[in-house]
C-alpha cells in the first residue's frame, strides 16, 4: 500500500509539472461581456453592424448555451466610447470591446493589457468641415485657426497625419477638445473655424451649416481610423476556446456583410443608429477597394504598420509616455483558425 501511494504521488507530481494548465484549468465564466457602441430606442439598446450580427449568431448562441454561458452586451455612449471602454477594461467590467485604435494603445500604455483578436474593416472615413461661408480650401488655409477635435479618439491620428503631410503640427492651430456632438454645435454657432469629424460631416453639409473640404477618401487607406474586436489579455489567455468561438462568429458576420448582395441590407440597417441612409451611403461610396475586400478580417503587414503609426502619434503628442510593442498587441491565430474552420481560406485572397 505504501509503495502504491508513493507511485501515485510521483505520478501526480509529473502531471503537475508537465500539464499545469490541465490540472488547474480555469473554470469557465458564467458570461462573456462585450462593450459596444449603442443607443436607446423604444426602451431597448440598439447597436448595428458586426456586433449586431454576432449577437444574433445561432451557432455562437448554441455553443454558449451548451456551456451555460451568457453573452452580455455592455452599452457605451457614442460621446465617450474611448474613456468608458478603457475604464471598463481597467475595472474588469468587460472581457471584449468593439472600439478604436488610439484608445486601445493608450490603455495598453497605461499597463492594462488587451489584445486585438479580430480586425475590423478597412477603416472609417474622417472629414474636415468648415462653415459654409469659409474661404478655406485646405488644412493649410486654417493655420492659426480654431479646430474642434475630440482628443484621444481614433480620428486624432488621422488629423496628425494630415498635418505632417502638409508640414504642420498641432501647435500651428488652436485645437479645441470637443466631442462630436459639441464639435458640431460649435461649428454651427461659429465658435470654431473647422471641425474634424466622422460621417456626420454629411449631415452638417445637408443642413447647410458646414462644407467638406477634405476627407480620407483622398488619402492612403491606412489614414482611415480603425475599430476592431479587442479582448482582455487575461480572458484570452484563460479561455482561448471561448475567444475562438467569438472570433469565428465575428468572421461569419463580416463574411455575410462582405457579399455584394447584402450591401444594401447592411447599409439600410445602419440607418437605425440615427444617421440618414443617404449619409451612410455617401460615406460608403467611392472607396478604392471592392466591398468584399473592404471587409476582409485577415491580418496584413498594413495593420501592424497602422498601429505602429498610432503608437508613434500617441508618444509624440504626449498622450502616452510608455512605449507599446505592436507585436504584443496583435494575436492573429484566432482569425486564421476561424477562416480555416469556415472554409474561407481563399475567399479574401
FENHU-V48217 format. One record per residue. D_FIRST is the distance of its C-alpha to the first C-alpha in Angstrom with 2 decimals. Layout:
D_FIRST, D_FIRST
This chain:
0.00, 3.79, 5.48, 5.11, 6.20, 8.71, 9.97, 10.63, 12.36, 14.35, 15.39, 16.60, 18.56, 20.14, 21.22, 22.60, 24.68, 25.85, 26.54, 27.13, 29.85, 27.59, 24.86, 27.59, 30.41, 33.21, 33.71, 36.95, 40.00, 41.92, 45.15, 46.81, 49.87, 52.76, 55.97, 59.15, 62.86, 64.11, 67.11, 67.80, 69.82, 70.34, 67.61, 65.05, 63.67, 65.12, 63.84, 64.81, 64.08, 60.66, 58.76, 60.47, 59.50, 55.88, 55.88, 57.07, 54.80, 53.32, 50.53, 49.34, 49.61, 47.63, 44.78, 44.65, 44.90, 41.81, 39.93, 41.85, 43.45, 47.02, 49.60, 51.71, 55.01, 56.12, 59.93, 61.71, 65.47, 67.56, 69.25, 66.09, 63.52, 62.57, 62.07, 60.34, 57.82, 57.05, 56.62, 54.30, 52.13, 52.10, 51.16, 48.41, 50.44, 50.47, 48.29, 51.12, 54.89, 57.83, 60.13, 62.03, 61.65, 63.14, 61.26, 57.99, 58.84, 59.88, 56.58, 54.50, 56.72, 55.88, 52.16, 51.09, 49.54, 50.44, 50.53, 53.10, 51.19, 54.20, 57.76, 60.59, 63.87, 66.29, 67.29, 69.79, 73.40, 74.94, 78.61, 81.23, 83.66, 86.92, 89.51, 91.92, 94.84, 93.00, 94.61, 91.25, 90.30, 87.34, 84.93, 87.44, 90.00, 87.70, 87.34, 87.71, 87.31, 84.88, 82.02, 79.55, 75.99, 72.69, 70.88, 67.20, 67.44, 66.90, 70.61, 71.23, 69.89, 72.51, 75.18, 74.19, 74.46, 77.88, 79.07, 77.80, 79.42, 82.70, 82.46, 81.83, 79.26, 78.27, 80.71, 83.58, 83.15, 82.84, 79.51, 79.08, 75.47, 75.71, 73.39, 74.79, 76.38, 78.06, 79.05, 80.83, 82.65, 83.69, 85.11, 87.02, 88.39, 89.49, 87.48, 85.81, 87.38, 84.48, 81.14, 78.16, 76.18, 74.60, 76.13, 77.76, 80.44, 81.88, 82.09, 84.04, 86.30, 86.91, 87.86, 90.27, 88.69, 87.29, 87.65, 85.08, 86.11, 82.88, 79.49, 76.50, 77.99, 80.21, 77.34, 74.44, 71.56, 69.21, 71.54, 70.35, 67.86, 64.41, 62.04, 58.52, 55.17, 53.22, 49.64, 47.76, 45.68, 42.81, 42.94, 43.53, 40.58, 38.19, 39.46, 40.94, 40.65, 42.72, 45.15, 45.55, 46.37, 49.05, 50.54, 50.72, 52.57, 54.89, 55.66, 56.42, 58.82, 60.71, 60.87, 62.69, 64.97, 65.79, 67.30, 71.07, 71.50, 69.45, 71.36, 73.90, 71.34, 69.31, 72.40, 73.67, 70.39, 70.56, 73.71, 71.65, 70.71, 74.27, 76.11, 78.79, 77.93, 80.89, 79.30, 75.94, 77.65, 79.78, 76.76, 74.97, 78.03, 79.24, 75.93, 75.92, 72.80, 72.17, 70.59, 67.55, 67.01, 67.68, 64.48, 62.24, 58.77, 58.10, 57.50, 60.22, 61.25, 63.88, 61.29, 59.90, 63.47, 64.35, 61.56, 62.39, 65.93, 64.66, 62.71, 65.78, 68.00, 65.72, 65.65, 69.37, 70.36, 68.04, 65.91, 62.81, 62.28, 58.99, 58.74, 56.71, 55.14, 56.17, 53.54, 50.86, 52.62, 52.58, 49.63, 51.09, 47.96, 48.06, 51.64, 50.98, 48.11, 50.15, 53.22, 51.25, 49.49, 52.90, 54.58, 57.06, 56.61, 60.31, 61.84, 62.61, 62.93
